[in-house]
Each structure stands twice: as C-alpha cells, then as structure tokens.
Amino acid sequence: MKVIILKDIPNLGKKHEVKNVKEGYAMNFLIPRGLVKAADKKSMDKLEQLKKKEVLQAEQELKETQELASKIDGQEIEFKVKIGEEDQLFESVTKDKISKKLQELGFGIKKEQIILDKPIKQLGEFPIKIELDHQLEANIVLIVESLQQE
C-alpha cells in the first residue's frame, strides 16, 4: 500500500516521503496513530503543493538570512565597561550582553548563534563569529573600552 509519511519515522522514512508498506501495517498501526495517510490522487496533489510552498518559504528565509549576514558582517560593536586599577574589568562581556547589544542595533541575533569560547575580561578588540541559519556566518569586531568617569 502506498502511503505519505506525515512525521519522521525511524526505519521507514522522513516527513512527506511516499513509501510502500504492507497494508496491515498501514491500516492497523500507522494510519490510526496519524503517522501516515493513504497516497491517493487528491493527497498526492496536496503534497506537491505543500512541497512547492515549503521550497518557496525556504528560499525566502535564505534570502533574508543572506541580507542579515551582509548587513552585520564587518560591524564594529563598542562596549563601554567600568575598569579598576591596572585595567581589570569589573564585569565581563558575555554572549548574552553581545546578543542584547546586537538586538538594540536592530539585528535579531540570539546568544546561541554567537561563537565565544569564554567571556571577555580585558580591554581591546576581539573578532567574534556569528553562525546564522542556512550555514551562513558573519564576523564582527567587538571593541571593549573603558567607561570614562567624569
């Protein structure tokens, strides 16, 4: 019996694939659990429309991600921090703080996308890699400066 898989099923197939399975397996196990549906003419047409829609949506997401990458790549982000004697920082610059700063600047970057081995605890310039969706990357420069007390 030909069926359309509705959810990824280990050892059977991935979502939206069309597979041949034994009729008893489909009727008694897969269909009642909502894992597959029969692959008739109407459902096959619907599947094709759904696949086309998903392709268009994926293309749009890729385009948006590419635009974000081109906007953010090469940006210099400044952090002003309090320092003590001998230039030690009173606070470290973390992924969370970098993410919040980027969001303030209009970039929707989550802290999980920022590649930073450990928090920054000194003054200077630091290259930071940002991993975006669709395996795209952007690089920014983080500038940590002293907050001048007046």
KEMARKE-453156 format. One line per 10 residues: number of its first residue (from 0); their letters; for each residue x, z, y of N, C-alpha, C. Coordinates in steps of 0.001 Angstrom, whole numbers, plus 524288, in hexadecimal, padded with zeros to 5 digits. Atoms other than C-alpha are relative to their C-alpha. Last residue first. Example, Ala and Ser with C-alpha at 12.3 -4.5 7.8 and 13.67 -1.06 7.14 Angstrom:
! residues 2
1	sa	7FCCC,7FFC4,7FB5A,83566,81BE4,7FBDC,7FCFE,802DA,80442 ~ 8037A,80000,7FB5A,8300C,81E78,7EE6C,80384,80000,804B0
***
This chain:
! residues 150
149	eqqlsevilv	7FF01,8000E,7FA5C,8848C,887B1,8F3A6,7FEE3,8053D,80256 ~ 802D5,7FBAB,7FD8D,8864A,88782,8E4FE,8015A,80006,805C6 ~ 7FD48,7FD8F,7FB9E,88A98,87A5F,8DFAE,7FC8F,80435,8027F ~ 80419,7FF2B,7FC30,884B0,87773,8D258,80284,80301,80486 ~ 800DC,7FAA9,7FE0B,89070,872B3,8CAF1,7FB98,80011,803FA ~ 7FD4E,7FE6E,7FB34,88F79,865A0,8C438,7FE9F,80586,80176 ~ 800FD,7FA74,7FF33,88C0F,86080,8B6A7,8035C,801CE,8048C ~ 7FC26,7FDC7,7FC68,88B4E,851B0,8B67B,7FE74,805A8,80110 ~ 801DB,7FB00,7FE0C,88467,84C02,8AAA5,80454,80261,8035A ~ 7FBA2,7FC92,7FE9F,8874E,83DB4,8A876,7FDA8,804E1,80273
139	inaelqhdle	8002A,7FE08,7FAA7,87D06,835DA,8A147,804E2,80344,800E5 ~ 7FBFB,7FC33,7FE9C,87D78,82D45,8954F,7FF5C,8018A,805B3 ~ 7FE8A,80051,7FA7D,871FD,8262C,88F32,80416,80434,800F3 ~ 7FD1A,7FBA8,7FDB4,86F0A,82339,8810F,800EB,7FF02,805C6 ~ 7FD69,80149,7FB16,8653B,81AC9,879D3,802B4,804E2,80218 ~ 7FA55,7FFBE,80093,861FD,81D18,86B84,802EF,7FE23,804E0 ~ 7FE54,80542,80185,853C1,818F0,86D66,805F2,7FF90,7FFC2 ~ 802AD,80267,80469,85118,825D5,8745B,80223,7FA8A,7FF0B ~ 8056A,8016F,7FF01,85B49,82B69,87D91,7FD93,7FDBA,7FB0D ~ 80206,80379,8040E,867EF,8329F,87AD8,7FA31,7FF22,800F7
129	ikipfeglqk	80592,7FF21,800DE,86E0C,83831,8872B,7FE28,7FBFD,7FC02 ~ 802C0,8044C,80298,87CD2,8396B,88804,7FA53,80196,7FF29 ~ 80420,7FE37,8037A,882FF,8428C,89206,7FD4E,7FB2E,7FDBD ~ 8034E,8044E,801D6,88FF2,84029,898FC,7FC1B,80225,7FBFD ~ 8007E,80049,805A5,894AA,84C98,89FAE,7FC92,7FB5A,7FE84 ~ 8035F,8045C,80166,899CB,84E46,8AD6D,80005,7FF6A,7FA18 ~ 7FDAE,80515,80129,89F55,85B40,8B1C4,7FBEF,7FBDC,7FEEC ~ 800DE,803FD,7FBFD,89CB2,869C4,8B2BB,8027B,7FAEA,7FE44 ~ 7FBDA,80096,7FC19,89C47,871F6,8A677,7FE94,7FBC3,803DF ~ 7FEE4,7FAFA,7FD8E,892CC,87791,89C7C,8047D,7FFAB,803EB
119	ipkdliiqek	7FB92,800BC,7FC72,88C0C,86B86,89701,800C5,80501,8031B ~ 8011D,7FFA2,7FA69,88349,86EEB,88B82,804F7,7FF90,80350 ~ 800AF,7FA8D,7FE75,887E9,86A31,87E29,7FEEE,8002A,805DA ~ 7FE21,7FC94,80436,88817,85D7E,876AE,7FF21,805BD,80132 ~ 7FC74,7FC4D,7FD81,87F78,85622,8805F,8019F,803EB,7FBD0 ~ 7FBCF,7FEB2,803A4,877BD,84A29,87C5D,8040E,80348,802E9 ~ 7FB01,7FF42,7FD58,86B29,849E4,88431,80412,801C6,7FC07 ~ 7FD81,80518,7FF5F,85F6E,8442F,87CFD,8056F,8006E,8026D ~ 7FE2F,801C8,8051A,85AF7,85164,877D2,802E3,7FACB,8005D ~ 7FAEA,7FDA6,80110,85A54,85667,885E0,80235,7FE46,7FABE
109	kigfgleqlk	8009A,7FAEF,80296,84F8F,84CB8,888D2,8055F,80221,7FEAF ~ 7FC2F,7FF05,8041F,8516E,841CD,892C6,7FF2B,8057C,7FDCD ~ 80285,7FCE5,80412,84605,83CDF,89AD3,80392,800DE,7FB57 ~ 7FEAA,8021D,8051B,84DF9,8385C,8A686,7FDAE,8038B,7FBD3 ~ 803A1,80407,801AA,847B4,83AED,8B3C6,8013F,7FD70,7FACF ~ 7FE65,804FB,7FDB4,85291,84266,8BAB1,7FC98,7FB6F,7FE20 ~ 800E2,7FF96,7FA5C,84BD8,84F4A,8B7BD,8013E,7FADE,802B8 ~ 805A6,80092,7FF45,84B82,84AF8,8A981,7FE87,8007F,805BD ~ 80149,8058F,800A7,85A38,848D4,8A9CE,7FA25,7FF0F,800BA ~ 7FDF9,802C3,7FB67,85C44,85687,8AF62,7FEA0,7FA2B,7FFB4
99	ksikdktvse	80370,7FEB9,7FB93,8537A,85C79,8A501,801AD,7FD18,804EB ~ 8050B,80297,800CD,85AE1,85557,89A3B,7FC4C,800FB,80492 ~ 7FF16,80597,7FEF0,86811,859B7,89F94,7FAE1,7FCFE,7FF84 ~ 7FF70,80093,7FA55,8634C,867CA,8A02A,800D6,7FA4A,8017D ~ 8050C,7FEE2,7FD96,85E5F,8673B,89223,8003F,7FF31,805EB ~ 80343,8049F,800C0,86AC2,860B8,88D23,7FAC7,800A8,802D6 ~ 801D1,8011A,80548,8726F,86C09,892EB,7FCD8,7FAEF,7FFC6 ~ 8038D,8046E,7FF8B,87AA6,86E58,89F1F,7FE9E,7FE4C,7FA74 ~ 7FE24,804DB,80250,880B0,87BD9,89E45,7FBD1,7FBC8,800A7 ~ 803D8,8022C,8039F,87E36,886F9,8A797,8023E,7FB01,7FDBF
89	flqdeegikv	80378,7FBB5,80160,8870C,88FFA,8AF57,7FBC7,7FE39,7FC2C ~ 80587,800BA,7FED8,8917F,88575,8AF31,7FCE0,804CC,7FE5D ~ 80345,7FF8F,804B0,89FCD,88921,8AF9B,7FA49,7FFA7,8019D ~ 80380,8045C,8013D,8A731,88371,8BB37,7FD03,8007B,7FADC ~ 7FD62,80344,803EA,8B231,88DA9,8BB9C,7FC61,7FBBD,7FDCB ~ 7FA6B,800C9,7FF15,8A941,896C0,8C32A,8023C,7FCF7,7FB64 ~ 7FD50,7FB37,7FE7C,89AF2,894B7,8C0B6,805A1,7FEC9,8014A ~ 7FB28,7FEDE,802CC,892C3,8888E,8C06A,80253,80513,80206 ~ 7FD12,7FBA8,7FDC2,884C4,88580,8C3A1,804E1,800E4,7FCBB ~ 80049,7FB02,802B9,88033,87822,8BF43,8032D,8041D,802DF
79	kfeieqgdik	7FD75,7FC1A,7FCB6,87CE1,86B3A,8C5C6,7FF47,80545,7FD4F ~ 801D9,7FAAE,800DE,879DD,860C1,8BBCA,80324,80396,80382 ~ 7FD08,7FB90,7FDF3,87B5E,85282,8BF75,7FD46,80524,7FEC2 ~ 80384,7FBA4,7FF2C,8768B,8471E,8B732,80342,804B2,801B6 ~ 7FCEF,7FB44,7FF40,87DF5,83A4D,8B7F9,7FC3C,8045C,80184 ~ 801A9,7FC48,7FBF7,8765A,82EF9,8B249,803CC,8049A,80042 ~ 7FC41,7FFBF,7FBB6,87DF8,824F5,8AA45,7FE82,803BD,8045B ~ 7FA89,800D9,80178,872AE,82191,8A143,80380,7FFF5,804D6 ~ 7FD2E,7FB08,80061,865EA,82783,8A62D,805D8,7FF41,7FEEF ~ 8006C,7FCD1,7FB47,85F3F,81B48,8AB4C,8038C,804C9,7FFC8
69	saleqtekle	7FD37,802A3,7FBC3,86441,8121A,8A0AB,7FFC4,80326,80511 ~ 7FA61,7FFE5,80108,86055,81BA7,895F7,8030F,7FD7A,80475 ~ 7FE29,7FAA8,7FF11,852D4,81D9F,89BD1,805E4,80055,7FF4D ~ 80025,7FF38,7FA54,850AB,80EEA,89C6D,801FC,8056F,8016D ~ 7FBA0,802F9,7FDC8,85534,80D6F,88E4C,80035,800AD,805F1 ~ 7FB44,7FD02,80127,84BDC,81850,88A34,804CF,7FD41,80232 ~ 7FFF6,7FB63,7FC9B,84084,8118C,89106,804EF,80339,7FF34 ~ 7FF1F,801D5,7FAA3,843C2,8048C,88A6A,80057,80499,803C8 ~ 7FA82,80189,7FFA7,844F4,80B28,87D25,80155,7FE4B,8058E ~ 7FCE9,7FB2E,7FFF1,837CF,811E8,87F03,805CA,7FECD,80088
59	qeaqlvekkk	800D6,7FD91,7FAD9,8317D,804DF,88293,8033D,804FD,8007C ~ 7FD27,80331,7FC2E,83763,7FE31,8769C,7FF92,8025E,80575 ~ 7FA71,7FEE3,800C3,832A5,80953,86DE9,80355,7FCE8,803E7 ~ 7FF0C,7FAC8,7FDF0,824E1,8080E,8738C,805CB,8016F,7FF86 ~ 80041,80055,7FA46,824CF,7F963,87143,80131,8054B,80284 ~ 7FB5F,802F0,7FE52,82962,7FB60,86337,8001F,7FF9F,805F0 ~ 7FB7E,7FC86,80064,81F2E,80601,86100,80503,7FD50,801C0 ~ 80074,7FC23,7FBD1,8144C,7FD18,86603,804B0,803AC,80003 ~ 7FEC4,802C4,7FB25,818BB,7F208,85D24,7FFEC,803C2,804A3 ~ 7FA5C,80105,7FFFE,818F3,7FB61,85181,801A6,7FD3B,80507
49	lqelkdmskk	7FD58,7FB0C,7FEFE,80B44,80048,854C0,805E7,7FF3F,80044 ~ 800CD,7FECB,7FA79,805EE,7F272,855AB,802EC,804FB,80180 ~ 7FCE2,803BC,7FCFA,80C03,7EF12,84879,7FF7E,8010D,805DA ~ 7FA7B,7FE7C,8008E,80672,7FB81,8426C,8037D,7FC62,80337 ~ 7FF2B,7FB73,7FC9F,7F8DE,7F86F,847A8,805B3,801B0,7FFF2 ~ 80028,801FD,7FAA6,7F96D,7EAFD,8415B,80103,80467,803E5 ~ 7FB15,802E1,7FF36,7FDC3,7F133,83476,80045,7FDC4,8058C ~ 7FBE1,7FC26,7FEFA,7F2A1,7FB20,83570,80550,7FD60,800D0 ~ 800EE,7FD62,7FB00,7E886,7F051,836F6,80469,803D7,8014C ~ 7FF10,803AB,7FBAA,7EDF9,7E7CE,82BF5,7FF8F,802B5,8054F
39	daakvlgrpi	80398,8046C,7FFE6,7EECA,7F300,82218,80123,7FCB6,804DC ~ 7FE11,8044B,7FCBB,7FA7F,7FBCE,81FC8,7FC5E,7FB4F,7FF93 ~ 7FFF9,804FE,802BD,7F403,80826,81AB5,80182,7FBA1,803C4 ~ 80539,80255,8002C,7F7C2,8144B,82222,80085,7FAAA,7FD5F ~ 80033,805B8,7FFFA,80339,81D6E,82088,7FA5D,7FE45,800C2 ~ 7FAA0,801F3,7FFB8,80723,82BB1,82274,8003C,7FA0A,80047 ~ 7FF2E,802BE,7FB10,7F992,830A6,825D6,80581,7FDE6,800AD ~ 7FCA8,7FCC9,7FCA2,7F997,83AB8,81AE1,80137,7FD57,8053E ~ 802B6,7FB1C,7FE87,7EDF0,83445,81421,80333,80380,803A6 ~ 80455,800EF,7FC57,7F4DE,826F2,81511,7FD2A,80513,8016C
29	lfnmaygekv	7FE41,801BA,7FACB,801C9,82B1A,80EE2,7FB8A,7FF79,803ED ~ 7FC3A,7FCA6,7FD54,7FD67,83353,80333,800F6,7FE53,805A6 ~ 8007C,7FA73,80142,7F1C9,82E8D,7FB45,8038F,8038C,80334 ~ 80560,7FE0F,7FF8E,7EF7C,820DE,80095,7FF99,805E9,7FF52 ~ 8021F,800C2,7FAC2,7FDB8,81D3A,80348,7FAB1,802A5,80093 ~ 7FCC9,7FCE9,7FC6A,8038C,8231A,7F6F8,7FDCE,7FFA3,8058F ~ 80163,7FA81,800D9,7F868,81D7B,7EEC5,802EC,80397,803BA ~ 80520,7FEF6,7FDC6,7FA50,80FE8,7F49F,7FE6A,805B9,7FF6F ~ 803FC,7FFF7,8041E,808CE,80F91,7F1C3,7FAD2,801BF,80259 ~ 7FFEE,7FB2F,80317,81097,80C9E,7FDEC,7FBCD,7FF8B,7FBC8
19	nkvehkkgln	80354,80041,804AE,8143F,80027,8052C,800A7,80515,7FD07 ~ 7FDA5,7FF53,8052C,819C3,80284,812AE,7FBF3,7FF2C,7FBBF ~ 803EF,80184,803DC,81713,7FEC2,820D0,802B3,80028,7FAAB ~ 7FE4E,803B7,803FD,81F83,8061E,82A91,7FB69,7FECB,7FC5C ~ 80182,80567,7FEE2,8191F,80C2F,83695,8022E,7FBFA,7FC28 ~ 804E2,80104,7FD49,81FC6,81990,834FE,7FF7B,7FA2E,8014B ~ 80088,7FE0B,7FAB0,82B43,819A4,82BB6,7FAC6,7FE5B,8024E ~ 7FF0E,80382,7FB9B,82BC6,8180E,81D17,7FF25,802A0,80535 ~ 803F6,80422,7FFE5,82981,81D41,80F6E,800F7,7FC37,80483 ~ 8000D,80312,804D0,83483,82664,80B27,7FBB4,7FBCF,7FFD9
9	pidkliivkm	7FB1B,80072,802FF,831D0,82F93,81695,7FF17,7FD13,7FADA ~ 80095,7FD6A,8050B,82523,82C72,81DD6,80519,7FF44,7FCF4 ~ 7FB61,8008B,80352,825A5,82929,82C53,7FF37,8032B,7FB06 ~ 7FBF8,7FC1B,7FEB6,817B1,82959,83159,804AE,7FEF6,7FC85 ~ 80165,7FDCA,7FAEA,80CD1,81F06,831B7,803EB,80414,801E5 ~ 7FE43,7FA8D,7FFA2,811D3,81663,8269F,7FF00,801F3,80590 ~ 7FCF4,7FF6D,7FB30,809D9,809F3,82546,8014F,805C9,8007D ~ 80190,7FBFF,7FC3E,80543,8078D,8175F,8038F,7FFC6,804C9 ~ 7FD09,8004A,7FB1C,80547,7FC6E,80D7E,7FDE6,80407,803D2 ~ 80356,80000,7FB63,80000,80000,80000,80382,80000,804D9
***
